[in-house]
Amino acid sequence: MIPRIKSVTPQEGYRLLVQFDEGQTVIYDVSEDIETLKDFAPLKTEPALFQNFQIDESRTCIYWSDRIDLPSDTLLEYGTPIGK
């Protein structure tokens, strides 16, 4: 089953605090994506953009634009788990 995002809170250093419906909470560090994925570069060059993400209707992806997005399964798999 695809994990559904309950909430996302931006943190300092291009990190996201992500909570999922099933109770998991992770910190996902977007800075590595910004450095390695060309499409993510505007998140660094346009400072306000990082704060202006949206969660899609199905709650399985967050996105900043049609070229910059992160699926929920990636967030969960590669995020650092936070204890309950």
Phi, psi and omega in degrees: 000140179284128180293140179257136182278129177270314179201157177224131179234120178292144180237171176295156175072029179058043176247153179236132172267115186243128176248139182247157181304325183281002176102350180287147175226132180225159168253122178251126182267109182278346185300324178295319177297320180299320182283331187254338182250117184306319182295338182274350183306322179300338178296334179267322184280340177240086189309322182288338183298320182303323181285344188256050176273167174226157173258132182292167184303323182280352182061034179242012182197144168249149182213154176249328179203182179289349179249349183237109179208162178223119178288152184298324181292327175292315178303315182290316183292319186257356176283157177272118182298142176247133180301153180287000000 
